């Protein structure tokens, strides 16, 4: 197996591991949480994602919304703050998912775990501001 194929396989494994450890919702489930009257079940998550209020990940062409970003059927405001502090290369999709779920030395845990304590939001924003983009 070549290096490129090896990297692709590793990426698949990491995405599967993420989806097994981070609870996510489908567009339909997000739609049901909001009691929206809109008939387009993908509209709510898509609108929130475009506005920078949440990020989504794709799995087998299905959009998934990590549930830790929501409270009471709405986006948690601190998620938008963190996403805005991240560099462009980390704000959406799988890069954002991995960033929130990975341990950070600055935080001593993952951003998802740190955000369980409302008093740590500023720390998570500071960790996001320290994040850089890698090229490969």
QUIKAWO-V405142 format. One record per backbone hydrogen bond with DSSP energy under -0.5 kcal/mol. CO is the residue of the C=O (numbers start at 1). NH is the residue of the N-H. If there is no record, write none. Layout:
((CO NH) (CO NH))
This chain:
((2 6) (3 7) (4 8) (5 9) (6 10) (7 11) (8 12) (9 13) (10 14) (11 15) (12 16) (13 17) (14 18) (15 19) (16 20) (17 21) (18 21) (18 22) (21 23) (23 67) (25 65) (26 30) (27 31) (28 32) (29 33) (30 34) (31 35) (31 36) (32 35) (39 41) (40 43) (42 46) (43 47) (44 48) (45 49) (46 50) (47 51) (48 53) (48 54) (49 52) (56 93) (57 64) (59 62) (62 59) (63 27) (64 57) (64 66) (65 25) (66 69) (67 70) (69 76) (71 74) (74 71) (76 79) (76 80) (77 81) (78 82) (79 83) (80 84) (81 85) (82 86) (87 90) (87 91) (88 91) (92 95) (92 96) (93 97) (94 98) (95 99) (96 100) (97 101) (98 102) (99 111) (100 112) (102 111) (104 107) (104 108) (104 109) (109 104) (110 114) (111 115) (113 116) (114 117) (116 118) (117 120) (118 121) (120 124) (121 125) (122 126) (123 127) (124 128) (125 129) (126 130) (128 131))
